[in-house]
């Protein structure tokens, strides 16, 4: 199958491209290598990906309709996995217009070209952030999602609604995937595990916002990718799925796991809770299990150890 992956040089996207190439698909990647974090990280991802197999790479911005149209015309994708987005809850509070332009405007471009070019399937990477401060846990796909508490969350919910609209208007098959906190090798440097590892390496304390009782449904990147592939293979009509582990972990427990993986005692700096953060994320994955055969299998502690081992290989130049 001819598959286009937007955001394919990023954390989850790079693992997804490797999986799709390994499965024998003809893969093309769109990524603008933006400055959300060091561009060299994505270029290293691309180098690693090329060692696994061949794919076409296009450095293009999903906000640039003309560039994106050229990619669609040249690659004629049958399926799209739309991972490209400006990520991060806290940074979105500082620049909501940027998040809107990429996550909403860019998604409109992808969907519009998909329906015009006869793409058969679109998988949209959404986020657990759309559930906001939902007090009903675990989160189910039919829970209310009309009270987001960050611009990032609002843009992801807007993306889901646009996907619904393109299915309703044009019959475009679209599956929205609500991704819960992914972790593992190549993890984005702004996320908790990589950030904590760097601080420990530097001999600095780990900042703990709030009292440490916040919980996150950490999901190993390999499990997330498996769910994305299954969703693409079964994409029909309009559907939403949670992809999490179904086993939330306390912040204090996660910090302890990082310390154990690093082989050191962790020093904690206690700080007030941050605006935009939710107290808990917890995925009800029964729909994904039932309809996709999704079976997450990697516990957080194992994923943290894998990340630490990967980082040590990279920093040592192996």
Steps between C-alpha positions, in 0.01 A plus 500: 500500500615858432498675837579863582607577858495866601732577788688185414838621631370550852492268800197282428505572126852366453415172673184476290691551174746225595211264570322580174818465293572170673149383413574559132301818437615785274540783747542873452567746782409866536672692780609863520768429766365790703670669793284364782814310595848466347473419129802270527292254703256450213784476250654227713160326504496514120849349480394218733185443296695474173706218648176303535383549141424750227232770502444834330559810714348842430596795717173689486263681734140382521394867512647547149216382281698523175794292628268244651303476176823424310573214740151355454526521122841335494440227759129424434448354849228247565515559876619782726608488862488863609745537788626853428406749770637759737520302822496594867233616743701765688666661194158539337401749771778731384422492125146378430494656152793283390325187629181593319678564171682164501261266678178636350601676179754232408248225566247670272762492223568129553130409505412718201775353285415150619141527381595672174772247417293190573685383811326195639593525871614767743620440856514818709725513806298666773579517871373396842509874577156534340345346814595805707430473871261211455423360845360176360782251461610308309434722196269352237475615141137608553580720803450877472788682333359852477695652791871499400730684740784594263522637146682181400210285621250728325686470169508122524126485566448739208699260283271214599193706410649590163562130438135429576393777263707360211355155562146639509539724196721289275494146638872521584590206724661651810613348829601729787750361751517654846859434599582478869846607624743310277847404619802304377812549284510830302248650743454875453748689721228717654314201646540389860722192473769657275492822700545315830781285360691811385458666839629192682799484265573863584469437874197726530171442686185393320218757510175345623200718429223443753503238773607210278157333494427594138471191282581438136420210273854451364499297179804341341565633149505151349151435636379837367642424156337157495165664575551760227579230243198297603280809475631575149440144386140510626416864420138521387239768563572727798636353823688613812729280710701546817854364481636476853631234733187502714726510808565856627808566712551760774754774433694396810515141373620610157777710655607200708513283184726754329733501799516121502574487127778755551635312802490801728298670771277780378477844661163673457418870484136551597315767300136618465274329249512654152203647309382281215607176669229245573500294821473164325489324166374145478396328181213259472642290217217247477382635162851481351545149640168386359506665158873528424645209695716753685704340780754731673770290662792716618487636858630848575801372698616295200454793264696731730787253509493476122508878469795530738692225314424667165610843625827358630570340164427825318705722730792258490496505121430129457 
